[in-house]
Amino acid sequence: MSKKEVKIAFEPYSNEADVLQIGGLTIENRLDRITIDGDIDLTMDQAGLARARELYQLLGAAVARLEAQKALPEHLPAPTIGKADNPFE
Amino acid sequence: MFQKLIQAAVAAALAAGLLSAAHASQSCPQHYVSGQAPQIVNEKMARATRELCYNVFGVMHSGITRTPLWSAEHLTAPNLEAAEDLSRENSFHPELDLPAGQRAELADYARSGFDRGHMAPNGDMPDRASQYQSFTLANMVPQDADNNRHIWAGIEQNVRKMVKKEGDLYVLTGPAFIGGELRKVGNVLVPSHLYKAVWSPRKGAGGAWFVANESGARVQTMTIAQLESKIGINLLPSLSTRQKSEMLRLPKPKAGKRRD
């Protein structure tokens, strides 16, 4: 691990709370996924390198967590969505 | 003693959600046109409501749906300039000021497939404290992921562009619960639709976007008056019916980059 690497406290798939901003990307932690939304330029400069490292670290942690998961399903089962009568009608 | 009894009675009534609608405009008038919060017209919606005040937005929370009914913002161009600098780390959190039996928990949304959709968007928040506040679940609804990240993000960007041009706008954003049956994740009701209403004090005109909480939904634009009749809330009680029919030109929404 390089000394320039920024330590981020984002353990993929560990909670439903964490939100991380890397460039124009918003990364949300969920128990069944991480959501990466937005866009980013990894420019050929120090700022680009810092962002690339941060993203690399995050994706590395995600891959490691997925690889460590026993019985990883082909696809997640469809979420169970409940139904309710509309209380306002 | 007598005063204490009255206080206890008021507190009990507030806890039951009986008085909150009547007190709506008193707590954080700065977020509303002429200091007046919306009035809930549909009485069924007024049950178990509580007003929550944050630095730059106000929320009317429903303990029935465990979502906001609206989030109110007074957006100004200088505040949006400050908003360009987003906090690097944040966290979704339950609203502990609400009773446990009325609030959403992170677990309600877990494994639901729904996004936690901001009503007052993080991208509007001028400082770190406000950014954190915007991540309260009292400001969230279960939102279709594609809708949140594309259609809705485009509307939010439109509003920010309009504010930079107009100088300031009052904005009310919320869910609509329309139809006999609703979807539910954990204890949280999934809105059928979402709305965002804007009022320009300079132009003396307003307008609203209204969209189904679905992927690829078509966005409708309409007057404030038309929106109010759809959602059962008098959003801008200080305005006349005629003012509510003055349509502000709204840019066509196109899929935008998400900043909420």
Chai-1 contact restraints between the chains, C-beta under 6 A:
chainA,res_idxA,chainB,res_idxB,connection_type,confidence,min_distance_angstrom,max_distance_angstrom,comment,restraint_id
A,E16,B,L106,contact,1.0,0.0,6.0,A-B,restraint_1
A,E16,B,A110,contact,1.0,0.0,6.0,A-B,restraint_2
A,A17,B,S91,contact,1.0,0.0,6.0,A-B,restraint_3
A,A17,B,F92,contact,1.0,0.0,6.0,A-B,restraint_4
A,D18,B,S91,contact,1.0,0.0,6.0,A-B,restraint_5
A,V19,B,N90,contact,1.0,0.0,6.0,A-B,restraint_6
A,L20,B,E89,contact,1.0,0.0,6.0,A-B,restraint_7
A,Q21,B,L86,contact,1.0,0.0,6.0,A-B,restraint_8
A,Q21,B,R88,contact,1.0,0.0,6.0,A-B,restraint_9
A,L31,B,A110,contact,1.0,0.0,6.0,A-B,restraint_10
A,D32,B,R111,contact,1.0,0.0,6.0,A-B,restraint_11
A,D37,B,R149,contact,1.0,0.0,6.0,A-B,restraint_12
A,D37,B,R258,contact,1.0,0.0,6.0,A-B,restraint_13
A,G38,B,K257,contact,1.0,0.0,6.0,A-B,restraint_14
A,G38,B,R258,contact,1.0,0.0,6.0,A-B,restraint_15
A,P79,B,R111,contact,1.0,0.0,6.0,A-B,restraint_16
A,P79,B,S112,contact,1.0,0.0,6.0,A-B,restraint_17
A,P79,B,G113,contact,1.0,0.0,6.0,A-B,restraint_18
A,I81,B,R183,contact,1.0,0.0,6.0,A-B,restraint_19
A,G82,B,K184,contact,1.0,0.0,6.0,A-B,restraint_20
A,K83,B,E181,contact,1.0,0.0,6.0,A-B,restraint_21
A,A84,B,L182,contact,1.0,0.0,6.0,A-B,restraint_22
A,A84,B,K184,contact,1.0,0.0,6.0,A-B,restraint_23
A,N86,B,F177,contact,1.0,0.0,6.0,A-B,restraint_24
A,N86,B,G180,contact,1.0,0.0,6.0,A-B,restraint_25
A,N86,B,L182,contact,1.0,0.0,6.0,A-B,restraint_26
A,P87,B,I64,contact,1.0,0.0,6.0,A-B,restraint_27
A,F88,B,N42,contact,1.0,0.0,6.0,A-B,restraint_28
A,F88,B,K44,contact,1.0,0.0,6.0,A-B,restraint_29
A,F88,B,M45,contact,1.0,0.0,6.0,A-B,restraint_30
A,F88,B,F177,contact,1.0,0.0,6.0,A-B,restraint_31
